[in-house]
């Protein structure tokens, strides 16, 4: 549970990034100007997911947990912030 829950969060984040990449390819917003940036983002996400699974398979669970939580912790904090904003219904003026 300590490994698979943040890995699932990371997989959802990676799937969202891949979706936006292909949507950008379809509408033309991903072009030769920013394809290197998209490549780095997708390569980083893939390396993070694959590296954490590889380290876990090699028996180095501590490094694998650190890798998975690198992306899952900020995502969970962002979701908590969004929920706090939705629940508290702040006045923006």
C-alpha positions as CSV (number, residue, x, y, z in Angstrom):
1,X,0.0,0.0,0.0
2,X,2.9,2.4,0.7
3,X,4.2,1.9,-2.8
4,X,1.2,1.2,-5.0
5,X,-1.0,4.1,-3.9
6,X,1.5,6.8,-4.9
7,X,2.4,4.8,-8.0
8,X,-1.2,4.9,-9.0
9,X,-1.3,8.7,-8.5
10,X,1.9,9.0,-10.6
11,X,0.4,6.9,-13.3
12,X,-2.7,9.1,-13.4
13,X,-0.5,12.2,-13.7
14,X,1.5,10.6,-16.5
15,X,-1.7,9.6,-18.3
16,X,-2.9,13.2,-18.1
17,X,0.4,14.5,-19.5
18,X,0.2,12.0,-22.4
19,X,-3.4,13.1,-23.1
20,X,-2.4,16.7,-23.2
21,X,0.6,15.9,-25.4
22,X,-1.6,14.1,-28.0
23,X,-4.3,16.8,-27.7
24,X,-1.6,19.4,-28.4
25,X,-0.4,17.4,-31.4
26,X,-3.9,17.3,-32.7
27,X,-4.6,21.0,-32.4
28,X,-1.1,22.2,-33.3
29,X,-0.1,23.7,-30.0
30,X,2.7,21.1,-29.7
31,X,5.1,22.2,-32.4
32,X,8.8,22.2,-33.2
33,X,9.1,25.2,-30.9
34,X,8.2,23.2,-27.7
35,X,8.6,19.6,-28.7
36,X,11.9,19.3,-26.7
37,X,10.1,20.5,-23.6
38,X,7.3,18.0,-24.1
39,X,9.9,15.3,-24.7
40,X,11.7,16.1,-21.5
41,X,8.5,16.1,-19.5
42,X,7.3,12.8,-20.9
43,X,10.8,11.2,-20.6
44,X,11.0,12.4,-17.0
45,X,7.6,11.0,-16.1
46,X,8.4,7.7,-17.8
47,X,11.8,7.5,-16.0
48,X,10.2,8.2,-12.7
49,X,7.5,5.5,-13.1
50,X,9.9,3.0,-14.7
51,X,12.7,3.7,-12.3
52,X,10.6,3.3,-9.3
53,X,9.3,-0.1,-10.6
54,X,12.9,-1.1,-11.5
55,X,14.3,-0.2,-8.0
56,X,11.4,-2.0,-6.3
57,X,12.1,-5.1,-8.5
58,X,15.8,-4.9,-7.5
59,X,14.9,-4.9,-3.8
60,X,15.7,-1.3,-3.1
61,X,12.4,-0.3,-1.8
62,X,13.6,2.9,0.0
63,X,14.8,4.5,-3.3
64,X,11.6,3.3,-5.0
65,X,9.4,5.0,-2.4
66,X,11.3,8.2,-2.6
67,X,10.9,8.2,-6.4
68,X,7.2,7.6,-6.3
69,X,6.6,10.2,-3.6
70,X,8.5,12.9,-5.5
71,X,5.5,13.3,-7.8
72,X,2.7,12.0,-5.6
73,X,3.3,14.4,-2.7
74,X,2.9,17.7,-4.6
75,X,-0.1,16.2,-6.5
76,X,-1.8,15.3,-3.2
77,X,-1.1,18.7,-1.8
78,X,-2.6,20.3,-4.9
79,X,-5.7,18.2,-4.6
80,X,-6.0,19.2,-0.9
81,X,-5.7,22.8,-1.8
82,X,-8.4,22.5,-4.5
83,X,-10.7,20.8,-2.0
84,X,-10.1,23.4,0.6
85,X,-10.9,26.1,-1.9
86,X,-14.1,24.3,-3.0
87,X,-15.3,23.6,0.5
88,X,-14.5,27.0,2.1
89,X,-16.0,29.0,-0.8
90,X,-13.7,32.0,-0.4
91,X,-14.5,35.6,-1.4
92,X,-12.0,36.6,-4.0
93,X,-12.6,40.4,-3.9
